[in-house]
Each structure stands twice: as structure tokens, then as C-alpha cells.
Amino acid sequence: NRRWLPLNALRAFEAVGKHLSFTGGAAALSVSQSAMSRHVAGLEQLLGKQLFERDAGRLALTPEGQELLGVVSKSLNAVE
């Protein structure tokens, strides 16, 4: 059985990961910053992994986040 991950959350994660910014990712997808934050938080909860390190306005991918970003980007490119 495969666990299905929400596509919108994966798209939000990819945009935030590429921009290293919730605001930048939100602008890229034309959605609100709070929606991006909720999608990423939900994905982190579903996976049981922290994908970003958040520190005083600085955002960085964790090693797990870096690995997932590569997979998600390749997969979304293949679907397009």
C-alpha cells in the first residue's frame, strides 16, 4: 500500500524550497503565505519529518527536505 501525499502540499513544498521563503513560494503559486505555511506544516506532520529549519527569519532545508525537494521537483517535471 502506498501512502498518497497531497499534490498541493508537494507543490507548496517545492515552491518554498526553491525560494527558501514562504512569501516567495506563495508569490510563485499566487496563493497566500499562510496557505503555503499550512501545506508545508501538514506535509511535515504527515511525513513525521521536519523539512525546513526555521530560525529568526531564515529558512533552510533540512537534509530530509533537500532529498525530498529533488524527488518532488523531478516528479512534478515528469508529470508536466
Protein Blocks (a to p, Z undefined) as FASTA:
>chain_A
ZZdddfklmmmmmmmmmnopaklmmmmnopafklmmmmmmmmmmmnopafbdceehiacd
dfklmmmmmmmmmmmmmmZZ
